[in-house]
Amino acid sequence: MSLNLNDQDKATLRTAAYGAVTLLSAADAAGSPHRVATHGSIALASATGPVGHVLAEKSKIKDLNGKSVAEIADHALPALTEAMSLLKKQDPAEADNFRSIVLVAVEAATQAHKGQPSPTLADMTRKITEALDAA
């Protein structure tokens, strides 16, 4: 089965995936937010399959420039759940691929932090995983 995604669907996938990395970066403000963002973004840029093509498209991602972690979360977490619902309806295998892509990016981002991830990063990882699994 192939994906039939309109521009809004693609924007939702990009907001969800890059929003997860943005959340981790914002939550690590006292640590290495640039390193977290870089490692997570590289992981997303390395994605394959139909979802990888969507994530590789060059376009502005709206609603990820919040003034607080809470503002970013208000957009990114629901987008994760919406993206999973959208993909599950069209192609469950691509939904699994998307979930894996996001979790690899989360892992790459949190491993950019020297030592174990802070409690804040661990909690944000839990919230991201819950949003992916809520669909």
ChimeraX commands (.cxc) that place a marker at each C-alpha (Angstrom):
marker #1 position 0.00,0.00,0.00 radius 0.5
marker #1 position 1.30,3.49,-0.76 radius 0.5
marker #1 position 0.69,6.70,1.10 radius 0.5
marker #1 position -1.67,9.30,-0.26 radius 0.5
marker #1 position -0.75,12.41,1.72 radius 0.5
marker #1 position -1.91,15.93,1.01 radius 0.5
marker #1 position 0.15,18.99,1.97 radius 0.5
marker #1 position -1.54,19.27,5.38 radius 0.5
marker #1 position -0.83,15.59,6.15 radius 0.5
marker #1 position 2.83,16.07,5.23 radius 0.5
marker #1 position 3.02,19.17,7.41 radius 0.5
marker #1 position 1.57,17.17,10.31 radius 0.5
marker #1 position 4.22,14.47,9.93 radius 0.5
marker #1 position 7.02,17.03,9.80 radius 0.5
marker #1 position 5.60,18.98,12.76 radius 0.5
marker #1 position 5.34,15.77,14.75 radius 0.5
marker #1 position 8.83,14.44,14.03 radius 0.5
marker #1 position 10.73,17.71,14.21 radius 0.5
marker #1 position 8.52,18.82,17.09 radius 0.5
marker #1 position 9.69,15.84,19.14 radius 0.5
marker #1 position 13.32,16.88,18.60 radius 0.5
marker #1 position 12.48,20.52,19.31 radius 0.5
marker #1 position 10.80,19.52,22.58 radius 0.5
marker #1 position 13.87,17.61,23.70 radius 0.5
marker #1 position 16.13,20.50,22.77 radius 0.5
marker #1 position 13.95,23.01,24.63 radius 0.5
marker #1 position 13.74,20.72,27.67 radius 0.5
marker #1 position 17.56,20.53,27.78 radius 0.5
marker #1 position 18.07,24.30,27.93 radius 0.5
marker #1 position 20.57,23.97,30.78 radius 0.5
marker #1 position 22.54,21.23,29.01 radius 0.5
marker #1 position 23.42,20.99,25.31 radius 0.5
marker #1 position 20.27,22.03,23.43 radius 0.5
marker #1 position 22.12,22.61,20.13 radius 0.5
marker #1 position 23.76,19.20,20.29 radius 0.5
marker #1 position 20.41,17.56,21.14 radius 0.5
marker #1 position 18.74,19.31,18.19 radius 0.5
marker #1 position 21.58,18.46,15.81 radius 0.5
marker #1 position 21.72,14.76,16.66 radius 0.5
marker #1 position 17.93,14.41,16.54 radius 0.5
marker #1 position 17.65,16.26,13.24 radius 0.5
marker #1 position 20.40,14.18,11.64 radius 0.5
marker #1 position 18.49,11.04,12.66 radius 0.5
marker #1 position 15.30,12.39,11.05 radius 0.5
marker #1 position 17.19,13.34,7.89 radius 0.5
marker #1 position 18.43,9.74,7.71 radius 0.5
marker #1 position 14.90,8.30,7.62 radius 0.5
marker #1 position 13.90,6.03,4.74 radius 0.5
marker #1 position 10.70,4.93,3.06 radius 0.5
marker #1 position 7.75,7.15,2.17 radius 0.5
marker #1 position 7.90,8.87,5.55 radius 0.5
marker #1 position 11.61,9.55,5.04 radius 0.5
marker #1 position 10.79,11.33,1.78 radius 0.5
marker #1 position 8.19,13.49,3.56 radius 0.5
marker #1 position 10.62,14.39,6.34 radius 0.5
marker #1 position 13.31,15.27,3.77 radius 0.5
marker #1 position 11.12,17.83,2.01 radius 0.5
marker #1 position 12.34,21.37,2.51 radius 0.5
marker #1 position 9.52,23.43,3.92 radius 0.5
marker #1 position 8.84,25.70,6.84 radius 0.5
marker #1 position 7.49,23.89,9.88 radius 0.5
marker #1 position 4.96,26.04,11.71 radius 0.5
marker #1 position 4.20,26.20,15.42 radius 0.5
marker #1 position 7.57,25.03,16.76 radius 0.5
marker #1 position 8.86,28.43,17.82 radius 0.5
marker #1 position 7.01,28.59,21.11 radius 0.5
marker #1 position 8.24,30.80,23.90 radius 0.5
marker #1 position 8.12,27.88,26.32 radius 0.5
marker #1 position 8.35,24.11,26.32 radius 0.5
marker #1 position 4.63,24.05,27.10 radius 0.5
marker #1 position 3.81,26.03,23.94 radius 0.5
marker #1 position 5.91,23.70,21.80 radius 0.5
marker #1 position 4.33,20.66,23.45 radius 0.5
marker #1 position 0.85,22.04,22.70 radius 0.5
marker #1 position 1.64,21.60,18.99 radius 0.5
marker #1 position 4.14,18.74,18.85 radius 0.5
marker #1 position 2.48,16.14,21.10 radius 0.5
marker #1 position -0.96,16.26,19.41 radius 0.5
marker #1 position 0.79,16.21,16.02 radius 0.5
marker #1 position 2.55,12.96,17.01 radius 0.5
marker #1 position -0.78,11.34,17.84 radius 0.5
marker #1 position -2.44,12.74,14.70 radius 0.5
marker #1 position 0.43,11.54,12.49 radius 0.5
marker #1 position 0.18,8.03,13.89 radius 0.5
marker #1 position -3.62,7.96,13.37 radius 0.5
marker #1 position -3.27,9.21,9.81 radius 0.5
marker #1 position -0.59,6.66,8.95 radius 0.5
marker #1 position -2.37,3.74,10.66 radius 0.5
marker #1 position -5.44,4.38,8.50 radius 0.5
marker #1 position -3.42,4.39,5.27 radius 0.5
marker #1 position -0.56,1.98,5.90 radius 0.5
marker #1 position 0.09,0.39,9.32 radius 0.5
marker #1 position 3.63,-0.55,8.27 radius 0.5
marker #1 position 4.42,3.11,7.57 radius 0.5
marker #1 position 2.91,4.03,10.95 radius 0.5
marker #1 position 5.37,1.60,12.54 radius 0.5
marker #1 position 8.16,3.10,10.42 radius 0.5
marker #1 position 7.24,6.63,11.55 radius 0.5
marker #1 position 7.16,5.56,15.20 radius 0.5
marker #1 position 10.57,3.95,14.81 radius 0.5
marker #1 position 12.00,7.01,13.04 radius 0.5
marker #1 position 10.83,9.33,15.81 radius 0.5
marker #1 position 12.10,7.05,18.58 radius 0.5
marker #1 position 15.52,6.71,16.90 radius 0.5
marker #1 position 15.68,10.52,16.66 radius 0.5
marker #1 position 14.71,10.79,20.34 radius 0.5
marker #1 position 17.40,8.29,21.28 radius 0.5
marker #1 position 20.01,10.07,19.16 radius 0.5
marker #1 position 19.04,13.39,20.70 radius 0.5
marker #1 position 19.17,12.14,24.28 radius 0.5
marker #1 position 22.48,10.34,23.73 radius 0.5
marker #1 position 23.98,13.64,22.61 radius 0.5
marker #1 position 23.71,14.55,26.29 radius 0.5
marker #1 position 26.88,13.48,28.09 radius 0.5
marker #1 position 26.16,10.71,30.56 radius 0.5
marker #1 position 22.61,9.65,31.22 radius 0.5
marker #1 position 19.77,11.86,30.07 radius 0.5
marker #1 position 18.57,14.30,32.68 radius 0.5
marker #1 position 15.27,13.60,34.44 radius 0.5
marker #1 position 13.75,16.35,32.29 radius 0.5
marker #1 position 14.83,14.65,29.06 radius 0.5
marker #1 position 13.68,11.27,30.34 radius 0.5
marker #1 position 10.26,12.70,31.19 radius 0.5
marker #1 position 9.96,14.39,27.79 radius 0.5
marker #1 position 10.91,11.10,26.10 radius 0.5
marker #1 position 8.09,9.41,28.03 radius 0.5
marker #1 position 5.60,12.08,26.90 radius 0.5
marker #1 position 6.69,11.72,23.26 radius 0.5
marker #1 position 6.31,7.93,23.42 radius 0.5
marker #1 position 2.88,8.26,25.04 radius 0.5
marker #1 position 1.77,10.66,22.28 radius 0.5
marker #1 position 2.94,8.19,19.61 radius 0.5
marker #1 position 1.09,5.35,21.31 radius 0.5
marker #1 position -2.14,7.32,21.92 radius 0.5
marker #1 position -3.37,6.79,18.36 radius 0.5
marker link #1:1,2 radius 0.2
marker link #1:2,3 radius 0.2
marker link #1:3,4 radius 0.2
marker link #1:4,5 radius 0.2
marker link #1:5,6 radius 0.2
marker link #1:6,7 radius 0.2
marker link #1:7,8 radius 0.2
marker link #1:8,9 radius 0.2
marker link #1:9,10 radius 0.2
marker link #1:10,11 radius 0.2
marker link #1:11,12 radius 0.2
marker link #1:12,13 radius 0.2
marker link #1:13,14 radius 0.2
marker link #1:14,15 radius 0.2
marker link #1:15,16 radius 0.2
marker link #1:16,17 radius 0.2
marker link #1:17,18 radius 0.2
marker link #1:18,19 radius 0.2
marker link #1:19,20 radius 0.2
marker link #1:20,21 radius 0.2
marker link #1:21,22 radius 0.2
marker link #1:22,23 radius 0.2
marker link #1:23,24 radius 0.2
marker link #1:24,25 radius 0.2
marker link #1:25,26 radius 0.2
marker link #1:26,27 radius 0.2
marker link #1:27,28 radius 0.2
marker link #1:28,29 radius 0.2
marker link #1:29,30 radius 0.2
marker link #1:30,31 radius 0.2
marker link #1:31,32 radius 0.2
marker link #1:32,33 radius 0.2
marker link #1:33,34 radius 0.2
marker link #1:34,35 radius 0.2
marker link #1:35,36 radius 0.2
marker link #1:36,37 radius 0.2
marker link #1:37,38 radius 0.2
marker link #1:38,39 radius 0.2
marker link #1:39,40 radius 0.2
marker link #1:40,41 radius 0.2
marker link #1:41,42 radius 0.2
marker link #1:42,43 radius 0.2
marker link #1:43,44 radius 0.2
marker link #1:44,45 radius 0.2
marker link #1:45,46 radius 0.2
marker link #1:46,47 radius 0.2
marker link #1:47,48 radius 0.2
marker link #1:48,49 radius 0.2
marker link #1:49,50 radius 0.2
marker link #1:50,51 radius 0.2
marker link #1:51,52 radius 0.2
marker link #1:52,53 radius 0.2
marker link #1:53,54 radius 0.2
marker link #1:54,55 radius 0.2
marker link #1:55,56 radius 0.2
marker link #1:56,57 radius 0.2
marker link #1:57,58 radius 0.2
marker link #1:58,59 radius 0.2
marker link #1:59,60 radius 0.2
marker link #1:60,61 radius 0.2
marker link #1:61,62 radius 0.2
marker link #1:62,63 radius 0.2
marker link #1:63,64 radius 0.2
marker link #1:64,65 radius 0.2
marker link #1:65,66 radius 0.2
marker link #1:66,67 radius 0.2
marker link #1:67,68 radius 0.2
marker link #1:68,69 radius 0.2
marker link #1:69,70 radius 0.2
marker link #1:70,71 radius 0.2
marker link #1:71,72 radius 0.2
marker link #1:72,73 radius 0.2
marker link #1:73,74 radius 0.2
marker link #1:74,75 radius 0.2
marker link #1:75,76 radius 0.2
marker link #1:76,77 radius 0.2
marker link #1:77,78 radius 0.2
marker link #1:78,79 radius 0.2
marker link #1:79,80 radius 0.2
marker link #1:80,81 radius 0.2
marker link #1:81,82 radius 0.2
marker link #1:82,83 radius 0.2
marker link #1:83,84 radius 0.2
marker link #1:84,85 radius 0.2
marker link #1:85,86 radius 0.2
marker link #1:86,87 radius 0.2
marker link #1:87,88 radius 0.2
marker link #1:88,89 radius 0.2
marker link #1:89,90 radius 0.2
marker link #1:90,91 radius 0.2
marker link #1:91,92 radius 0.2
marker link #1:92,93 radius 0.2
marker link #1:93,94 radius 0.2
marker link #1:94,95 radius 0.2
marker link #1:95,96 radius 0.2
marker link #1:96,97 radius 0.2
marker link #1:97,98 radius 0.2
marker link #1:98,99 radius 0.2
marker link #1:99,100 radius 0.2
marker link #1:100,101 radius 0.2
marker link #1:101,102 radius 0.2
marker link #1:102,103 radius 0.2
marker link #1:103,104 radius 0.2
marker link #1:104,105 radius 0.2
marker link #1:105,106 radius 0.2
marker link #1:106,107 radius 0.2
marker link #1:107,108 radius 0.2
marker link #1:108,109 radius 0.2
marker link #1:109,110 radius 0.2
marker link #1:110,111 radius 0.2
marker link #1:111,112 radius 0.2
marker link #1:112,113 radius 0.2
marker link #1:113,114 radius 0.2
marker link #1:114,115 radius 0.2
marker link #1:115,116 radius 0.2
marker link #1:116,117 radius 0.2
marker link #1:117,118 radius 0.2
marker link #1:118,119 radius 0.2
marker link #1:119,120 radius 0.2
marker link #1:120,121 radius 0.2
marker link #1:121,122 radius 0.2
marker link #1:122,123 radius 0.2
marker link #1:123,124 radius 0.2
marker link #1:124,125 radius 0.2
marker link #1:125,126 radius 0.2
marker link #1:126,127 radius 0.2
marker link #1:127,128 radius 0.2
marker link #1:128,129 radius 0.2
marker link #1:129,130 radius 0.2
marker link #1:130,131 radius 0.2
marker link #1:131,132 radius 0.2
marker link #1:132,133 radius 0.2
marker link #1:133,134 radius 0.2
marker link #1:134,135 radius 0.2
view
